[in-house]
């Protein structure tokens, strides 16, 4: 048998590789559709309006966390731990649906009431856009809920379809608005916010995959597991969202509209690397949470070095092409953000390399890892932007993101060493 044939058989017989392959194909298609959609939006709106659009997205992503407050992190951990106890899984899903319904109502109410304060704090006089962003935040919260349910059930083809579909919906509508010339900032934002929920409804109907088959009485053991991990997951989850969006809000509140648009363009281009990170993590989190021996974990960690090598090679290939990428995509008017763009891509690739190591903590009993790591990163971003953003501008904002991820990587590796003795059973 030829080496290529052996390699093919090895990949085909590995569930993890097959699932990762499906996830990566979905990521490539999603990334491609989203890239074209955002290129059309950035060119149609121009740097200033694209900055406004991106600030609204950042606010929406932060508000979205109010619909789960860390519940999302419990799906891969607990559902996979109970893969031999379907009654526990059923009870868990029922409790998650009830909790998200309550949180959605609270988030929608609090978000709308907070709009005047947000407008004053960020000097962002676009109230109607913020209303749509808050509504979109609740809808995307339910999109994430469906995404996690399907991932936990290892229905990665459905997950990929849902992800690709929401990107395709944006692309088709954005293209229509772009070539017709009838698009507006409000309409583009509205389409961006509601497309994920539409794709969720289509896929859930197509797969006949219900939110929960039946509501059952609360089981104390399930509630006990939720209570143990939720507080740390809540802090970590909110922190991650702040980390990914807060720098743009600092730029909006500190610098001018053009600089906000330049940074938004650089961030959006760099964020396509994050799509690959999200796809790989959705697979690894669900698989690693089932590992129960040090032998499996050790093999997993050694194999994970390949992602770090892939990220490094990706950066070497990217740097010479960075200027051309901006010109051919969002346009030459965004070249003022070239150096921040390079730094943000380096940050995204570093985050990609760290994915297997952060997923490791879904297999060990270390709930504080997420909360402490999240608080550490948020603190560095807040302090760094307060101290350096006014003087050094966009370069400071991007560099602070990279340094924060680097510190988090050191923290992650240190925590792996500290928890290794407790790993496995």
N, C-alpha and C positions, 0 to 999 in steps of 0.2 A: 504494500500500500504506500502510495506517495506521501511525502511530508505534508503537502497541501491537503490531501484527502484526510489524513490523520487529524490535522488541525481543524478541518471542517467538522469531522465527527465529534471531536472534543467539544467544540463550541455548541453543536446542535444538541448534544446530550447533557449539557449543563443548563439547568433551569435559570440560574442567575444570569448566564451570558445571553440566553434567549430573551429573557425579560428585559435585560439591559439593552439588547439590540432593538427590541420593539420600542423601548422608551427613547433610545437615541434617534431612531428613524422619525418618531413623532416629534422629537425636539428639533431635528433638522428641518422638517417641514414647517413646524410652528415658527421656528426662528426665521426661516426664509420668508414666509408670509408676513410675519410681524415686521421684519426688516423693510420689506417693500412698502407695507402700510405706513410705517413711521417715517420712511423717507418721503413718501407722498405728503404726509401731514406736515413734516418739517419744511419742505419746500413750499407748500401751499401757504402755510401760516407765516413763515419767516421767523427769524430768531426771537423777536420780542413776543409775538403771540404764541410761538411754540414754547417759550419759557412759561407763559401763563398757563398753557395747557398742561405742562409738566408739573407745575406747582399744584394744580388741581388733582393730578394723578397721585402725587406724593401725599397730599392730605387725605385722599380717598383710601390709600393703602394703610395709613395710620389709623383712620377711623375703622377700617375693616377689622382690625384686631379687637375692637369692642364686641364683635359678634362671636368671638371664641375665647378670648383671654387665655390662650394657651391650650384649649381643648384639642386643637389640631395635633399637637405633639403626642397626645395620649393614644391616638388611633394606631399608629404603627407599633407602639410599645405594647399596649394591652390587648388589642385584637389578635395580634400574632402570638402573644403568650398564651392566649386562651383558644388556640386553633383546634385543640382537642375537646373544648368545652363550649359547644355551640350555644347552650343556654346562657352562659356568661356573656358571650358575644352579643346575643340578642338583647340582653338586659342593658349592656353597655351602650349599644347603639340607641336604644330607646331613651336612655338618660341623656345622651348627647343631643338628640333631637329636641327634647324638652328644654335642656339648658340653652341651646342655640336660639330657640324661639323666644325665650325670655330675654336673652342678651340682645337679640335683634331689635326688639321693641325698645329696650333701654338705649341702645346705640343710636337708633333712628331719632328718638326724642332728644337725647342729649346732643347729638350732632347738629340737628337743626337749631336748637337753642344756642349753641356755641358759635354759630356763624358770625354774628356781629363782633364777637371778641376776636375770632380768627382774622376777620377783615382788618381790624385795627392793629393787631399784633404784627401781621405780615405786610401791612400797607397794601392790601390786596382787594381792590374795590369791585369784586365780581361775585356778588351775592348769589345770583341765579346759578352760576357755575358751581358754587359751593353746595347749593341745595341738591343739584344733580349728583355731585360727588358723594354726598352723604347717602343718598338713595343707592347709588352704585356700590358703595362700600358694603351695604347690607346684602345686595344681590351677589356680590363677589364672595362674601362670606359663605353663602350657601353653595356657590360654585366650588369653593375649596372643600366644603363638607362632602359633596358628591365625589370630588376628585380623590379624597382620602378614603372614602368608603370603597370605591372601586379599586384603589391601589392596595388596600388592606386585604381585599378579596382576591388579589393577584390577577385582576382583570385589566392587564396592562394594555391590551389592544383597545379596550373601551376608553381607558385613560388617554391614550395617544390620540384617539379619534376626537375626544372632547376637546383636547388642547389644540389640535389642528383646526377643528371646526370654528372655534371662537376666533382664531387668528385669521382664518379665511373669510369669515363674516366681516371683520374689520377691513381686510384688504379690498374686498369687493365693493363695499360702500365707500371707503376712502377713495378708491380709484374712480368710482362714478362721480363723486363730488369734485375730485381734482380735475378730471377732464371736462366736466360740465361747467366748472367755474362757479357753482352755486353753494359751495361749502362755506360754513361759518364756524367760528371757534366753538360756539355752543353746540352745534349739531355734531361736529367731530367728537367733542367730548362725550356727548350723549351716547353715540354709537360705541365708543370705547368702553364706557361703563356698563352697558347692558348686554353686549355681545357674549361675555362668558356665561351669563345666566341663561341666555337663549340656547347656547350649545349644551349646557347641562340638561335642560328640559328635553332636548332632542335625543341625547344619548341615553338618558334614563328611561325614556319611553321606548327607544329602540332596543335596549338590553332588557327591558322589563325588570330593572333593578330597583327595588323599593328602598325608601329611606329606612324603613324598619317594618318588619313583617307584622309585628303586633306589639302593643304596649303591654308591658308586664310589670308586676310589682317590683319595687327596688330590692335588690339583693345586697345584704350588708357587706359581703366580701367584695362585690364589685364597687360599691360606694367607697369602701375603705381604700381600695387601690386608687380610685380617682382622687380622693382627698389627699393621699400621700404624695402623688406626683403633680397635681394640678397647680398648687401655689408656685412651685419652682418653674413649671412650664409656662405659667402666665407671665411671670417676670421675664423669662427668656424670650418668649414669643413677642411680647410687646417691644422688648429691647431690640430684637433682630429687625423688626419693622422700622423702628426709629433709626437704627444704624443705616438702613438702606435708603432712607428718605430724608433724614433730618438735615444733611449737609445742603441739599437744595433749598430747604426752607431757610437755613442760615444765609445762604447766598441771596435769596429773595429779600430777606429783611435787612441785609447789610449793604449789598452792592446794587448796581443799577439794573434796569430791565434787560439791556443788551447782554450784560455779563450773565444774568440769570439764564437767558436763552442759549448762550454759548455753552454754559455748564450743563444745561438740560440736554442739549444735543450730544455732547460728549458722554453724558451718563446713559442716554438711551442707546447709543451705539455699543457702549461697553456692556450694557445689560444683556445683550444677546448671548454673551458667555454664561451669564447667570442662568439662562434657560437650560443649558446643558447641565449645570450644577444641580438645578432643581429636579431634572429628569433622573439623573444618576442617584441623587439622594432619596428620591421616592422609592427606588428599587432597593437600595442598600439598607435604608431604615427598616423596611419590612422584612428583609431577609436576615439582617444581623440580629434583630430582636428575638429570633428563634435559636440563636447559637447558645449552647449551654456548656461547652467545654473549652478549656484553654487551648487545646490543640486546634480547634476550629478558628478561634479568635486569633491565634498566632499566625496561622496560615493566611487568614484574611488581612491582617495588618501588613504582612510581607508583600502580598499581592498588590496592596494599595499603593506601594511605591511607584507602580507603573503610571498611575494618574499624575503623580508629581512630575515624573519625567515628561509625560505628554503635555502638561501645562507649560513646562519650561521650553520645550521645543516650539509650542504654539506661540509663545512670546517672542522667540527669536525670529520666527517667520513673520510675525505681525509688525514688528517695529519698522522695518524698511517700507512697509506698505501703508503705514498709518495715515500719512498725508493724503495719499491717493484715495484711501477709503473714505475720508471725509469729503473730498472733492466729488467723488463719484456717487456718494450716497446723499448725505444731508445738504451738501453744497458748499462752495468755496467761502460763502459768507460766515461759515462756522469755523474757519481755520484759526480764529483767535483762541479756540479751545483745544488746539492740537496737543500741547504738552499735558494739560490735565487729562485729555483723552488717553494718552499713552499710559499715564499713571493709573487711571481708573481701570484700564484693561489689565494691567499688571495686578491690580488688586482683585479683579474678578477671577483671573487665572489662579492666583494664590488661594482664593476661596474654593475654587474647583479642586485644587490639589488637597485641600483639607477635608473635603466631604467624607471620605472613608473614615477618617479619624473622629469626626464629630458623630458619625453614625454609630461608631463603637459604643457610645454611651446609651444607645437604645438596648444594649445587651447586658449592661451592668447596672447595679443598684447605686446610682450616684445622681439623684435628682437635682442636687445643688449645682451640678456642672453648668446647666443651662442658665440658671438665674444669675450665678456669680459671673459667668462669662458674659452674659448680656449686660449686666450693670457695668462691668469693666469697660466694655466697648463704648457704651453710651457715654460714660464719664469721660473717656478719652476724646470722643468726638465733640462733646459739648465744650469741654475745657480748651481743646485745640482750636476750635473755631472762634471762641470768644477771644483767645489770646492772639491768634495769628491771621484770621481772615481779614480784618480791616486793613492790615498793613501789607499782606502778601497776596490777597485776592484769590482767584480761582486756583492758582497753584497750591496755596495752603489747603484749600478745601479737599483737593484730590490727594495731596500727600498725607493729610491726616487720616483719610480713609484707608490708605495703604498701610501706614504705620499701625493703625488700630487692628487691622486684620493680621498683621505680622505678630503683634503682641498676643492676640487671641490664639494664634497658632502655637506660640510658645506655651501659653497657658494650657492648651489642649493636650499637647504632648506631655507636659508635666503631670496633668491629671490622669493620663493613661498610665503613667508609671506609678502614681499613687494608688490607683484603683486596681492595678493588675493582680495583686494578691487576692482580691475579692472576686476577680472575674471567673466566670464559669462555676460549675457545681461539681 
